[in-house]
Structures are given as C-alpha cells and as structure tokens.
C-alpha cells in the first residue's frame, strides 16, 4: 500500500518542500530509506520502529520503502522522523485520516516523544508559501513557528497527542504567539551611565551606532574598551519586524534560539574568544551542511572582537568579503550555503604587547620589533574596512570619582534614533539601511560637502595617504555626524570629526 506525506527540507537557510512517500508490500522484511538520506535520516528507521511499538501500534511486516523526494537533494538531520512515522501508519492502514494541506517535522525518541529540531522557523515560512494550511511541529519549536501568519501551527509533545488530535478525542490547540515571549534587551542591561569619562570615545560610538559604522578602539588595559563595547546594543535602533525575522531564522538554524522565545527583538551581541576556529567564526561544522558561525549569529547586531591581534590571521581575513557584501558563502560537497552576516564590527586592542605604549604614567617595556610584529598581525586591508579608529586613554581620577552620573543610554539612543530616521527617509525604496551601507553612487549623491570641507578632505587625503575606500568611509562617517547635527550639507566640522576618527591609527602603525 502506498502513502504520501508532506514535510520540509533545509539546507543552510534555503528551504524546500519534501514529499515523504512510503510503500509497504509483501516479501522478505526489509526497511529502506532512499532519496539521498544522510546517516541521521537513515537511522530514522530504528527510531520510527521503536516509537511505533512503544505507542502500541503495529509495525508493518514486509518490504518497506520510504522515498524522500526530490531525490536529487541531500536530506540531513532527524527532522523527517515524524513524517516517516505518519507515512508508514497511512501505508499500513493505521492512519485513515486525510493529510492534504498538512506538513510534519520533528525528531522521534524511542518512546514516542517528539524532540525539537533546528531551523523550524524558515521551514514553516516555506510551508506557508507553498500553500500548506497546517503544520505539526515539536512543542519546543512552537514559539518560533507561530510567528508565521497564514498557517496553523500545532505543537506536538508526542505521537499519542498527534493520534488523539486526528481521531478527534483530544484536539490540539494551534499555537498563538501571544502565549510566548519575545526577546528584548534586558531592563538591567549594561548602560552608558556606568561609564565615567571617555567622552570622545562615547561620542565616536554614538556616531557608529547612528550610521552602522565599524569601530576600532585602541588603548591600554583597564581603560574601558570592553565596558564601552558591551553597552553599544543599548543605543542601537530597535529592530524592524523584518530584521527580527531574519535574525531569528539564523539563530533557529543554529539551534541557538532560547527556549520559549518566539522572536529575537534585541540586536545580538556576539563576543567570541580569540581562540575561536575559522569554522566556528565563519560557519561550518555539522557535517556536510555548515552551520552559522559567529559572523552570522551577529547578523543585525554587534560582533565584538576583543584583543584583536590575538585572533588567528586566517580568522580575521575571512571577514573581509562578508564585511563588504553582508553575506558569507560556505561551499561543501553537498553544495553552497549562504548565510546573512550584516553586522557592526567593534574591535579592541592594546597599542603594544605590554599595553602601555603612549601611557601617561606607565612605561612601555616592548622593543620596537616586538611592538611592530604585534601590530602587523592586523592587516592593512582589514584596517581599511574599519570606519572609525579611536583612542581610549586611561580614565582620570577626577572622572572616576565624580559624583554625577554620565549620560544614560536612553538619552543617547534618542539622538541615534533621530539620525536613523533621517537615513530611513533618505534611502526609502532602496535596500540600503544606514549610511555605512551606502553604495558608491549613493555616496556621491548624498555626501555633498561644502567647498571648505572639500579642501580639508583633499589635504587630509594627500597628507595621510588614504585609500579610495578610506575616502568613501570618511564621507559616510561625516554624513552621519551631519545627521546627528541635523545638517543637510556636510560642513568643515563634520569632515574634521570624520578625519579625526580615521587618522588615529597612524599614531600607532606609523610610529
């Protein structure tokens, strides 16, 4: 007897419908799964067999063939357990219910419980787009799945609940997003009011947040670089619903979505240790289907690299293309996976191995050679892709002992939001989201400078030996400074600020 059940396949963020076909016929007992299954899919045979027996159902005796169509796409993971289970029940006459317009995903345990799977959100979106009206998912995946409108999502804990639902004895209520939480920034999240002094550094980070610019912070140990970086999410603009969906999809595929969270509303902050492997940073592992790395998990948020020169050179260089394109392509035997990775890069480093070069009270003990080797771990092309370079000097005693609190993140965020609103109006109807993402054509159109500002920029370009990329980045940063100032034109003071943010690295690399 033949049966067919709908499911959804996943390869990276790409999804596609899968038809699970089952045929039970006479002959010597045998159970084959075809359609390019990986090891986890092939092992579904034993999980399905045990789940049936432990649920009090009769496992069909005879020649069993399960086909996962389309057969030219490799199927990975245990998510096909549940649709294979349902297809076999139908083929053996134990499931006399219609499954047209329904889809199933989920991993089975041996006792019939249904475990969560990775990537439920993009799979539910695919099912909705393909006209599926109802989808049955593991209960632990219900939170992320129910944010998709236009499709009924049924959370299932075990096969007993599934059978009771179809028999009508105990119907399952569709999941509703009102019953789950959305992940916002915690009320007690780090706030800029905790940072004493460092006024220039805080303004530079305000500019970076307002325009989505990448930042390099250079300073001695204990000057507050990490403290400043951890507070950046508190001044970033709120995510749109589309950005939240994109971010949640990446975390869903990576299996990094917190339990019970339906949607990620706060911008991610990722801070990998400098020992992270290239695969863990860029993406990879997990067999033939690479998983999202730290760059992708920071999508629409902040990627903070502390002690930048300590990272492996191959790890750092892997950022160059994704920083320009906002997407990373990972090629394996099974195909090429693309993950979004549009992030704000924030780097922190010491000026030398001992950390005290240029310190007002402590003497640097590094030789010229060791200091040069330390700085040369960061390549010129990578530095060129950082919009803002700022020095974070030691904090004065007077600032540390001040009784008045610094400006709060909420106050800074108001100015950032106002600047981003200007940019939203400026780039309406385009894919550009902020000043840092402007195309060369948009840079020429929107970064109009006064004659005096142009003269200042020309002198800085010749004197500092800037590249064409650095020239564009100065204009984009100046555009953001002008937006914060509420100015249509880019004037001398805006260009001057942008040049200051760009020329600091010459103090260290040009020594």
C-alpha positions as a Python dict, from the first residue, in 0.01 Angstrom:
ca = {
    (1, 'X'): (0, 0, 0),
    (2, 'X'): (127, 350, -88),
    (3, 'X'): (103, 680, 102),
    (4, 'X'): (246, 1030, 78),
    (5, 'X'): (305, 1294, 347),
    (6, 'X'): (444, 1647, 315),
    (7, 'X'): (747, 1774, 503),
    (8, 'X'): (1008, 2048, 458),
    (9, 'X'): (1381, 2024, 385),
    (10, 'X'): (1655, 2258, 498),
    (11, 'X'): (1999, 2337, 360),
    (12, 'X'): (2152, 2634, 536),
    (13, 'X'): (1879, 2898, 523),
    (14, 'X'): (1742, 2757, 197),
    (15, 'X'): (1424, 2552, 233),
    (16, 'X'): (1224, 2328, 1),
    (17, 'X'): (923, 2102, 22),
    (18, 'X'): (985, 1729, 67),
    (19, 'X'): (736, 1457, -18),
    (20, 'X'): (777, 1154, 210),
    (21, 'X'): (649, 854, 14),
    (22, 'X'): (604, 515, 182),
    (23, 'X'): (527, 181, 24),
    (24, 'X'): (455, -138, 216),
    (25, 'X'): (442, -456, 9),
    (26, 'X'): (480, -829, 55),
    (27, 'X'): (812, -1003, 63),
    (28, 'X'): (1102, -1053, 298),
    (29, 'X'): (1101, -792, 581),
    (30, 'X'): (1320, -500, 484),
    (31, 'X'): (1317, -126, 555),
    (32, 'X'): (1492, 102, 303),
    (33, 'X'): (1509, 482, 304),
    (34, 'X'): (1606, 635, -31),
    (35, 'X'): (1631, 988, -168),
    (36, 'X'): (1988, 1087, -68),
    (37, 'X'): (1948, 1045, 311),
    (38, 'X'): (2240, 1114, 543),
    (39, 'X'): (2323, 892, 841),
    (40, 'X'): (2076, 1067, 1074),
    (41, 'X'): (1794, 1019, 823),
    (42, 'X'): (1885, 653, 764),
    (43, 'X'): (1876, 594, 1139),
    (44, 'X'): (1514, 712, 1139),
    (45, 'X'): (1423, 351, 1064),
    (46, 'X'): (1511, 237, 1416),
    (47, 'X'): (1359, 540, 1588),
    (48, 'X'): (1032, 504, 1396),
    (49, 'X'): (1020, 127, 1457),
    (50, 'X'): (1066, 168, 1835),
    (51, 'X'): (826, 464, 1859),
    (52, 'X'): (552, 261, 1686),
    (53, 'X'): (593, -39, 1912),
    (54, 'X'): (611, 169, 2230),
    (55, 'X'): (299, 359, 2123),
    (56, 'X'): (106, 34, 2099),
    (57, 'X'): (94, 41, 1720),
    (58, 'X'): (172, -242, 1484),
    (59, 'X'): (491, -205, 1286),
    (60, 'X'): (419, -323, 928),
    (61, 'X'): (578, -651, 830),
    (62, 'X'): (706, -679, 473),
    (63, 'X'): (916, -485, 231),
    (64, 'X'): (912, -117, 333),
    (65, 'X'): (1046, 155, 107),
    (66, 'X'): (1048, 522, 206),
    (67, 'X'): (1140, 778, -60),
    (68, 'X'): (1226, 1141, 20),
    (69, 'X'): (1151, 1345, -291),
    (70, 'X'): (1306, 1531, -463),
    (71, 'X'): (1569, 1258, -474),
    (72, 'X'): (1845, 1487, -607),
    (73, 'X'): (1867, 1696, -287),
    (74, 'X'): (2055, 1559, 11),
    (75, 'X'): (1837, 1518, 321),
    (76, 'X'): (2001, 1580, 658),
    (77, 'X'): (1902, 1557, 1021),
    (78, 'X'): (1637, 1373, 1221),
    (79, 'X'): (1352, 1611, 1130),
    (80, 'X'): (1199, 1353, 892),
    (81, 'X'): (1121, 1105, 1175),
    (82, 'X'): (766, 1231, 1227),
    (83, 'X'): (660, 1245, 859),
    (84, 'X'): (807, 894, 804),
    (85, 'X'): (612, 773, 1108),
    (86, 'X'): (285, 918, 972),
    (87, 'X'): (354, 790, 617),
    (88, 'X'): (412, 434, 745),
    (89, 'X'): (95, 442, 954),
    (90, 'X'): (-103, 550, 648),
    (91, 'X'): (60, 290, 423),
    (92, 'X'): (-23, 15, 676),
    (93, 'X'): (-384, 130, 717),
    (94, 'X'): (-348, 252, 1077),
    (95, 'X'): (-394, 623, 998),
    (96, 'X'): (-716, 661, 796),
    (97, 'X'): (-710, 1040, 800),
    (98, 'X'): (-656, 1297, 525),
    (99, 'X'): (-324, 1481, 534),
    (100, 'X'): (-374, 1703, 228),
    (101, 'X'): (-254, 2055, 303),
    (102, 'X'): (-70, 1937, 614),
    (103, 'X'): (302, 1903, 681),
    (104, 'X'): (502, 1736, 957),
    (105, 'X'): (851, 1793, 1103),
    (106, 'X'): (1007, 1650, 1419),
    (107, 'X'): (1253, 1403, 1567),
    (108, 'X'): (1119, 1096, 1746),
    (109, 'X'): (1255, 945, 2062),
    (110, 'X'): (1224, 569, 2114),
    (111, 'X'): (925, 609, 2347),
    (112, 'X'): (729, 829, 2105),
    (113, 'X'): (818, 1172, 2240),
    (114, 'X'): (890, 1441, 1980),
    (115, 'X'): (1212, 1636, 2017),
    (116, 'X'): (1286, 1984, 1884),
    (117, 'X'): (1467, 2037, 1554),
    (118, 'X'): (1683, 2319, 1423),
    (119, 'X'): (1551, 2559, 1160),
    (120, 'X'): (1179, 2529, 1232),
    (121, 'X'): (1109, 2897, 1156),
    (122, 'X'): (1239, 2902, 796),
    (123, 'X'): (1072, 2565, 732),
    (124, 'X'): (733, 2694, 849),
    (125, 'X'): (775, 3002, 630),
    (126, 'X'): (845, 2775, 331),
    (127, 'X'): (540, 2560, 408),
    (128, 'X'): (316, 2867, 426),
    (129, 'X'): (450, 2998, 94),
    (130, 'X'): (381, 2659, -71),
    (131, 'X'): (17, 2660, 31),
    (132, 'X'): (37, 2432, 336),
    (133, 'X'): (-250, 2517, 572),
    (134, 'X'): (-145, 2321, 882),
    (135, 'X'): (193, 2211, 1009),
    (136, 'X'): (271, 1985, 1304),
    (137, 'X'): (594, 2073, 1485),
    (138, 'X'): (763, 1969, 1811),
    (139, 'X'): (615, 2158, 2105),
    (140, 'X'): (959, 2305, 2181),
    (141, 'X'): (961, 2464, 1834),
    (142, 'X'): (615, 2615, 1867),
    (143, 'X'): (735, 2954, 1996),
    (144, 'X'): (938, 3040, 1687),
    (145, 'X'): (699, 2872, 1445),
    (146, 'X'): (381, 3054, 1546),
    (147, 'X'): (512, 3399, 1445),
    (148, 'X'): (438, 3300, 1084),
    (149, 'X'): (92, 3420, 986),
    (150, 'X'): (-135, 3241, 741),
    (151, 'X'): (-68, 2887, 862),
    (152, 'X'): (-191, 2691, 1166),
    (153, 'X'): (94, 2561, 1380),
    (154, 'X'): (15, 2262, 1601),
    (155, 'X'): (265, 2194, 1883),
    (156, 'X'): (301, 1820, 1949),
    (157, 'X'): (475, 1667, 2252),
    (158, 'X'): (444, 1301, 2150),
    (159, 'X'): (280, 1068, 1899),
    (160, 'X'): (-6, 995, 2140),
    (161, 'X'): (-114, 1360, 2120),
    (162, 'X'): (-85, 1351, 1741),
    (163, 'X'): (-307, 1043, 1711),
    (164, 'X'): (-561, 1179, 1960),
    (165, 'X'): (-581, 1501, 1759),
    (166, 'X'): (-659, 1324, 1432),
    (167, 'X'): (-903, 1087, 1599),
    (168, 'X'): (-1084, 1390, 1744),
    (169, 'X'): (-1067, 1269, 2104),
    (170, 'X'): (-832, 1544, 2221),
    (171, 'X'): (-772, 1814, 1957),
    (172, 'X'): (-452, 2018, 1983),
    (173, 'X'): (-499, 2394, 2003),
    (174, 'X'): (-296, 2589, 1745),
    (175, 'X'): (0, 2777, 1890),
    (176, 'X'): (-51, 3152, 1936),
    (177, 'X'): (238, 3394, 1954),
    (178, 'X'): (64, 3579, 2238),
    (179, 'X'): (143, 3279, 2459),
    (180, 'X'): (519, 3312, 2407),
    (181, 'X'): (775, 3580, 2485),
    (182, 'X'): (980, 3798, 2255),
    (183, 'X'): (1342, 3855, 2350),
    (184, 'X'): (1407, 4222, 2420),
    (185, 'X'): (1710, 4389, 2577),
    (186, 'X'): (1707, 4320, 2949),
    (187, 'X'): (1599, 4617, 3167),
    (188, 'X'): (1921, 4584, 3368),
    (189, 'X'): (2144, 4560, 3057),
    (190, 'X'): (2475, 4749, 3070),
    (191, 'X'): (2415, 5124, 3038),
    (192, 'X'): (2642, 5408, 2927),
    (193, 'X'): (2562, 5590, 3250),
    (194, 'X'): (2806, 5349, 3418),
    (195, 'X'): (3097, 5476, 3205),
    (196, 'X'): (3285, 5760, 3370),
    (197, 'X'): (3480, 5996, 3145),
    (198, 'X'): (3574, 5877, 2794),
    (199, 'X'): (3362, 6150, 2634),
    (200, 'X'): (3535, 6132, 2296),
    (201, 'X'): (3506, 5754, 2282),
    (202, 'X'): (3138, 5767, 2375),
    (203, 'X'): (3068, 6023, 2103),
    (204, 'X'): (3252, 5807, 1849),
    (205, 'X'): (3037, 5507, 1946),
    (206, 'X'): (2725, 5725, 1919),
    (207, 'X'): (2828, 5813, 1562),
    (208, 'X'): (2898, 5446, 1491),
    (209, 'X'): (2556, 5341, 1620),
    (210, 'X'): (2379, 5618, 1429),
    (211, 'X'): (2536, 5518, 1097),
    (212, 'X'): (2609, 5148, 1146),
    (213, 'X'): (2985, 5207, 1119),
    (214, 'X'): (3262, 4964, 1215),
    (215, 'X'): (3488, 5074, 1502),
    (216, 'X'): (3841, 5010, 1626),
    (217, 'X'): (3928, 5104, 1987),
    (218, 'X'): (4295, 5126, 2085),
    (219, 'X'): (4403, 5179, 2442),
    (220, 'X'): (4588, 5037, 2744),
    (221, 'X'): (4446, 4764, 2969),
    (222, 'X'): (4175, 4888, 3204),
    (223, 'X'): (4082, 5195, 3003),
    (224, 'X'): (3727, 5068, 2946),
    (225, 'X'): (3728, 4933, 2590),
    (226, 'X'): (3528, 4620, 2671),
    (227, 'X'): (3298, 4815, 2901),
    (228, 'X'): (3216, 5057, 2620),
    (229, 'X'): (3163, 4782, 2364),
    (230, 'X'): (2918, 4587, 2582),
    (231, 'X'): (2697, 4895, 2606),
    (232, 'X'): (2663, 4955, 2233),
    (233, 'X'): (2344, 4741, 2195),
    (234, 'X'): (2169, 4973, 2441),
    (235, 'X'): (2195, 5268, 2197),
    (236, 'X'): (2130, 5086, 1871),
    (237, 'X'): (1795, 5146, 1695),
    (238, 'X'): (1516, 4897, 1758),
    (239, 'X'): (1493, 4615, 1506),
    (240, 'X'): (1216, 4614, 1250),
    (241, 'X'): (993, 4306, 1223),
    (242, 'X'): (1176, 4201, 905),
    (243, 'X'): (1514, 4228, 1081),
    (244, 'X'): (1380, 4027, 1375),
    (245, 'X'): (1261, 3751, 1141),
    (246, 'X'): (1600, 3741, 962),
    (247, 'X'): (1790, 3725, 1291),
    (248, 'X'): (1559, 3464, 1442),
    (249, 'X'): (1592, 3244, 1131),
    (250, 'X'): (1972, 3236, 1167),
    (251, 'X'): (1952, 3150, 1537),
    (252, 'X'): (1685, 2889, 1466),
    (253, 'X'): (1904, 2711, 1209),
    (254, 'X'): (2200, 2725, 1451),
    (255, 'X'): (1991, 2583, 1736),
    (256, 'X'): (2077, 2892, 1940),
    (257, 'X'): (1725, 3022, 1998),
    (258, 'X'): (1645, 3039, 2373),
    (259, 'X'): (1359, 2811, 2487),
    (260, 'X'): (1017, 2975, 2477),
    (261, 'X'): (1135, 3273, 2270),
    (262, 'X'): (924, 3336, 1963),
    (263, 'X'): (1118, 3626, 1815),
    (264, 'X'): (1451, 3797, 1881),
    (265, 'X'): (1379, 4166, 1919),
    (266, 'X'): (1709, 4282, 2073),
    (267, 'X'): (2011, 4317, 1850),
    (268, 'X'): (2260, 4032, 1904),
    (269, 'X'): (2592, 4096, 2073),
    (270, 'X'): (2849, 3829, 1994),
    (271, 'X'): (3193, 3831, 2156),
    (272, 'X'): (3388, 3518, 2051),
    (273, 'X'): (3715, 3434, 2227),
    (274, 'X'): (4030, 3486, 2023),
    (275, 'X'): (4087, 3109, 2015),
    (276, 'X'): (3774, 3058, 1802),
    (277, 'X'): (3835, 2836, 1500),
    (278, 'X'): (3784, 2969, 1145),
    (279, 'X'): (3488, 2731, 1105),
    (280, 'X'): (3331, 2849, 1430),
    (281, 'X'): (3383, 3210, 1326),
    (282, 'X'): (3277, 3200, 960),
    (283, 'X'): (3048, 2898, 972),
    (284, 'X'): (3097, 2529, 917),
    (285, 'X'): (3099, 2201, 1103),
    (286, 'X'): (2784, 1997, 1143),
    (287, 'X'): (2866, 1752, 864),
    (288, 'X'): (2803, 1838, 504),
    (289, 'X'): (2561, 2118, 598),
    (290, 'X'): (2764, 2404, 751),
    (291, 'X'): (2609, 2578, 1050),
    (292, 'X'): (2608, 2956, 1101),
    (293, 'X'): (2924, 3094, 1260),
    (294, 'X'): (2977, 3391, 1489),
    (295, 'X'): (2959, 3635, 1197),
    (296, 'X'): (2611, 3514, 1102),
    (297, 'X'): (2491, 3493, 1463),
    (298, 'X'): (2580, 3864, 1491),
    (299, 'X'): (2355, 3948, 1193),
    (300, 'X'): (2176, 4281, 1251),
    (301, 'X'): (2376, 4325, 1570),
    (302, 'X'): (2729, 4371, 1704),
    (303, 'X'): (3033, 4148, 1657),
    (304, 'X'): (3291, 4241, 1922),
    (305, 'X'): (3648, 4118, 1883),
    (306, 'X'): (3849, 4188, 2198),
    (307, 'X'): (4230, 4160, 2180),
    (308, 'X'): (4210, 4176, 1801),
    (309, 'X'): (4577, 4088, 1725),
    (310, 'X'): (4541, 3762, 1921),
    (311, 'X'): (4294, 3622, 1667),
    (312, 'X'): (4435, 3388, 1403),
    (313, 'X'): (4521, 3566, 1079),
    (314, 'X'): (4301, 3332, 873),
    (315, 'X'): (4010, 3406, 1105),
    (316, 'X'): (4046, 3783, 1067),
    (317, 'X'): (4097, 3773, 693),
    (318, 'X'): (3781, 3566, 650),
    (319, 'X'): (3583, 3879, 745),
    (320, 'X'): (3695, 4093, 453),
    (321, 'X'): (3447, 3979, 189),
    (322, 'X'): (3147, 3936, 427),
    (323, 'X'): (3202, 4286, 566),
    (324, 'X'): (3159, 4428, 216),
    (325, 'X'): (2872, 4205, 98),
    (326, 'X'): (2681, 4134, 420),
    (327, 'X'): (2666, 3766, 328),
    (328, 'X'): (2900, 3470, 361),
    (329, 'X'): (2908, 3176, 121),
    (330, 'X'): (3032, 2838, 251),
    (331, 'X'): (3096, 2564, -2),
    (332, 'X'): (3085, 2195, 80),
    (333, 'X'): (3045, 1877, -124),
    (334, 'X'): (2667, 1890, -90),
    (335, 'X'): (2652, 2247, -222),
    (336, 'X'): (2698, 2611, -126),
    (337, 'X'): (2528, 2760, 177),
    (338, 'X'): (2473, 3135, 211),
    (339, 'X'): (2419, 3300, 549),
    (340, 'X'): (2342, 3666, 610),
    (341, 'X'): (2605, 3843, 821),
    (342, 'X'): (2541, 4216, 815),
    (343, 'X'): (2689, 4326, 1146),
    (344, 'X'): (2852, 4621, 1314),
    (345, 'X'): (3213, 4522, 1382),
    (346, 'X'): (3369, 4656, 1702),
    (347, 'X'): (3735, 4576, 1770),
    (348, 'X'): (3951, 4647, 2073),
    (349, 'X'): (4325, 4610, 2112),
    (350, 'X'): (4625, 4727, 2309),
    (351, 'X'): (4877, 4954, 2135),
    (352, 'X'): (5161, 4706, 2203),
    (353, 'X'): (5218, 4365, 2371),
    (354, 'X'): (5258, 4513, 2718),
    (355, 'X'): (4975, 4757, 2652),
    (356, 'X'): (5137, 5076, 2777),
    (357, 'X'): (5271, 5247, 2466),
    (358, 'X'): (5183, 5616, 2498),
    (359, 'X'): (5058, 5572, 2856),
    (360, 'X'): (5096, 5898, 3057),
    (361, 'X'): (5232, 5731, 3373),
    (362, 'X'): (5346, 5377, 3285),
    (363, 'X'): (5649, 5295, 3076),
    (364, 'X'): (5626, 5069, 2772),
    (365, 'X'): (5866, 4773, 2802),
    (366, 'X'): (5825, 4644, 2446),
    (367, 'X'): (6107, 4651, 2194),
    (368, 'X'): (6038, 4821, 1864),
    (369, 'X'): (6048, 4486, 1683),
    (370, 'X'): (5802, 4309, 1913),
    (371, 'X'): (5562, 4605, 1902),
    (372, 'X'): (5575, 4613, 1522),
    (373, 'X'): (5515, 4240, 1497),
    (374, 'X'): (5219, 4274, 1733),
    (375, 'X'): (5056, 4549, 1528),
    (376, 'X'): (5130, 4377, 1198),
    (377, 'X'): (4902, 4091, 1300),
    (378, 'X'): (4620, 4319, 1188),
    (379, 'X'): (4641, 4359, 812),
    (380, 'X'): (4611, 4689, 629),
    (381, 'X'): (4311, 4577, 419),
    (382, 'X'): (4119, 4488, 735),
    (383, 'X'): (4203, 4822, 898),
    (384, 'X'): (4089, 4995, 582),
    (385, 'X'): (3744, 4842, 628),
    (386, 'X'): (3704, 4994, 975),
    (387, 'X'): (3528, 5330, 950),
    (388, 'X'): (3625, 5472, 1289),
    (389, 'X'): (3954, 5439, 1480),
    (390, 'X'): (3953, 5589, 1828),
    (391, 'X'): (4193, 5604, 2119),
    (392, 'X'): (4062, 5507, 2461),
    (393, 'X'): (4306, 5664, 2708),
    (394, 'X'): (4328, 5586, 3081),
    (395, 'X'): (4048, 5749, 3283),
    (396, 'X'): (4145, 6041, 3507),
    (397, 'X'): (4089, 6016, 3880),
    (398, 'X'): (3859, 6317, 3874),
    (399, 'X'): (3630, 6144, 3623),
    (400, 'X'): (3630, 5819, 3818),
    (401, 'X'): (3548, 5990, 4148),
    (402, 'X'): (3281, 6222, 4004),
    (403, 'X'): (2950, 6211, 4191),
    (404, 'X'): (2734, 6292, 3890),
    (405, 'X'): (2625, 6011, 3660),
    (406, 'X'): (2717, 6009, 3295),
    (407, 'X'): (2460, 6045, 3019),
    (408, 'X'): (2235, 5739, 3002),
    (409, 'X'): (2194, 5507, 2706),
    (410, 'X'): (1831, 5616, 2671),
    (411, 'X'): (1935, 5977, 2611),
    (412, 'X'): (2200, 5878, 2358),
    (413, 'X'): (1954, 5644, 2184),
    (414, 'X'): (1712, 5930, 2122),
    (415, 'X'): (1974, 6108, 1910),
    (416, 'X'): (2069, 5783, 1736),
    (417, 'X'): (1703, 5710, 1654),
    (418, 'X'): (1657, 6062, 1514),
    (419, 'X'): (1962, 6019, 1289),
    (420, 'X'): (1842, 5677, 1171),
    (421, 'X'): (1501, 5820, 1088),
    (422, 'X'): (1672, 6072, 860),
    (423, 'X'): (1854, 5783, 692),
    (424, 'X'): (1535, 5580, 651),
    (425, 'X'): (1376, 5872, 467),
    (426, 'X'): (1692, 5920, 261),
    (427, 'X'): (1712, 5559, 146),
    (428, 'X'): (1339, 5490, 115),
    (429, 'X'): (1270, 5249, -168),
    (430, 'X'): (1623, 5105, -169),
    (431, 'X'): (1790, 4813, 9),
    (432, 'X'): (2029, 5048, 194),
    (433, 'X'): (1953, 5064, 566),
    (434, 'X'): (2210, 5310, 701),
    (435, 'X'): (2494, 5542, 597),
    (436, 'X'): (2762, 5275, 638),
    (437, 'X'): (2587, 5060, 374),
    (438, 'X'): (2570, 5331, 106),
    (439, 'X'): (2672, 5233, -246),
    (440, 'X'): (2935, 5445, -428),
    (441, 'X'): (2656, 5608, -630),
    (442, 'X'): (2462, 5694, -313),
    (443, 'X'): (2778, 5828, -152),
    (444, 'X'): (2823, 6071, -441),
    (445, 'X'): (2457, 6171, -430),
    (446, 'X'): (2404, 6218, -57),
    (447, 'X'): (2750, 6315, 71),
    (448, 'X'): (2754, 6671, -63),
    (449, 'X'): (3032, 6874, 103),
    (450, 'X'): (3095, 7247, 112),
    (451, 'X'): (3397, 7391, -71),
    (452, 'X'): (3592, 7444, 252),
    (453, 'X'): (3512, 7092, 371),
    (454, 'X'): (3625, 6953, 36),
    (455, 'X'): (3955, 7139, 63),
    (456, 'X'): (4012, 6998, 413),
    (457, 'X'): (3937, 6647, 292),
    (458, 'X'): (4177, 6684, -3),
    (459, 'X'): (4460, 6794, 226),
    (460, 'X'): (4395, 6502, 463),
    (461, 'X'): (4382, 6256, 172),
    (462, 'X'): (4725, 6367, 45),
    (463, 'X'): (4888, 6402, 387),
    (464, 'X'): (4766, 6071, 532),
    (465, 'X'): (4796, 5870, 211),
    (466, 'X'): (4439, 5743, 234),
    (467, 'X'): (4295, 5481, 2),
    (468, 'X'): (3985, 5522, -212),
    (469, 'X'): (3795, 5305, 37),
    (470, 'X'): (3908, 5526, 326),
    (471, 'X'): (3795, 5835, 132),
    (472, 'X'): (3445, 5689, 93),
    (473, 'X'): (3432, 5588, 457),
    (474, 'X'): (3528, 5938, 573),
    (475, 'X'): (3245, 6082, 364),
    (476, 'X'): (2995, 5831, 508),
    (477, 'X'): (3104, 5895, 866),
    (478, 'X'): (3085, 6271, 802),
    (479, 'X'): (2734, 6218, 665),
    (480, 'X'): (2638, 6051, 994),
    (481, 'X'): (2794, 6329, 1202),
    (482, 'X'): (2594, 6578, 996),
    (483, 'X'): (2277, 6376, 1050),
    (484, 'X'): (2331, 6386, 1426),
    (485, 'X'): (2383, 6762, 1387),
    (486, 'X'): (2063, 6794, 1184),
    (487, 'X'): (2253, 6937, 887),
    (488, 'X'): (2168, 6874, 520),
    (489, 'X'): (2517, 6964, 399),
    (490, 'X'): (2846, 6823, 520),
    (491, 'X'): (3049, 7111, 658),
    (492, 'X'): (3408, 7154, 780),
    (493, 'X'): (3329, 7046, 1137),
    (494, 'X'): (3169, 6723, 1014),
    (495, 'X'): (3460, 6635, 785),
    (496, 'X'): (3705, 6729, 1061),
    (497, 'X'): (3540, 6486, 1302),
    (498, 'X'): (3541, 6207, 1044),
    (499, 'X'): (3912, 6263, 968),
    (500, 'X'): (3994, 6253, 1338),
    (501, 'X'): (3816, 5918, 1362),
    (502, 'X'): (4014, 5791, 1065),
    (503, 'X'): (4368, 5914, 1131),
    (504, 'X'): (4432, 5782, 1483),
    (505, 'X'): (4578, 5452, 1365),
    (506, 'X'): (4872, 5645, 1211),
    (507, 'X'): (4982, 5729, 1566),
    (508, 'X'): (5046, 5360, 1627),
    (509, 'X'): (5104, 5199, 1288),
    (510, 'X'): (5316, 5490, 1166),
    (511, 'X'): (5543, 5506, 1468),
}
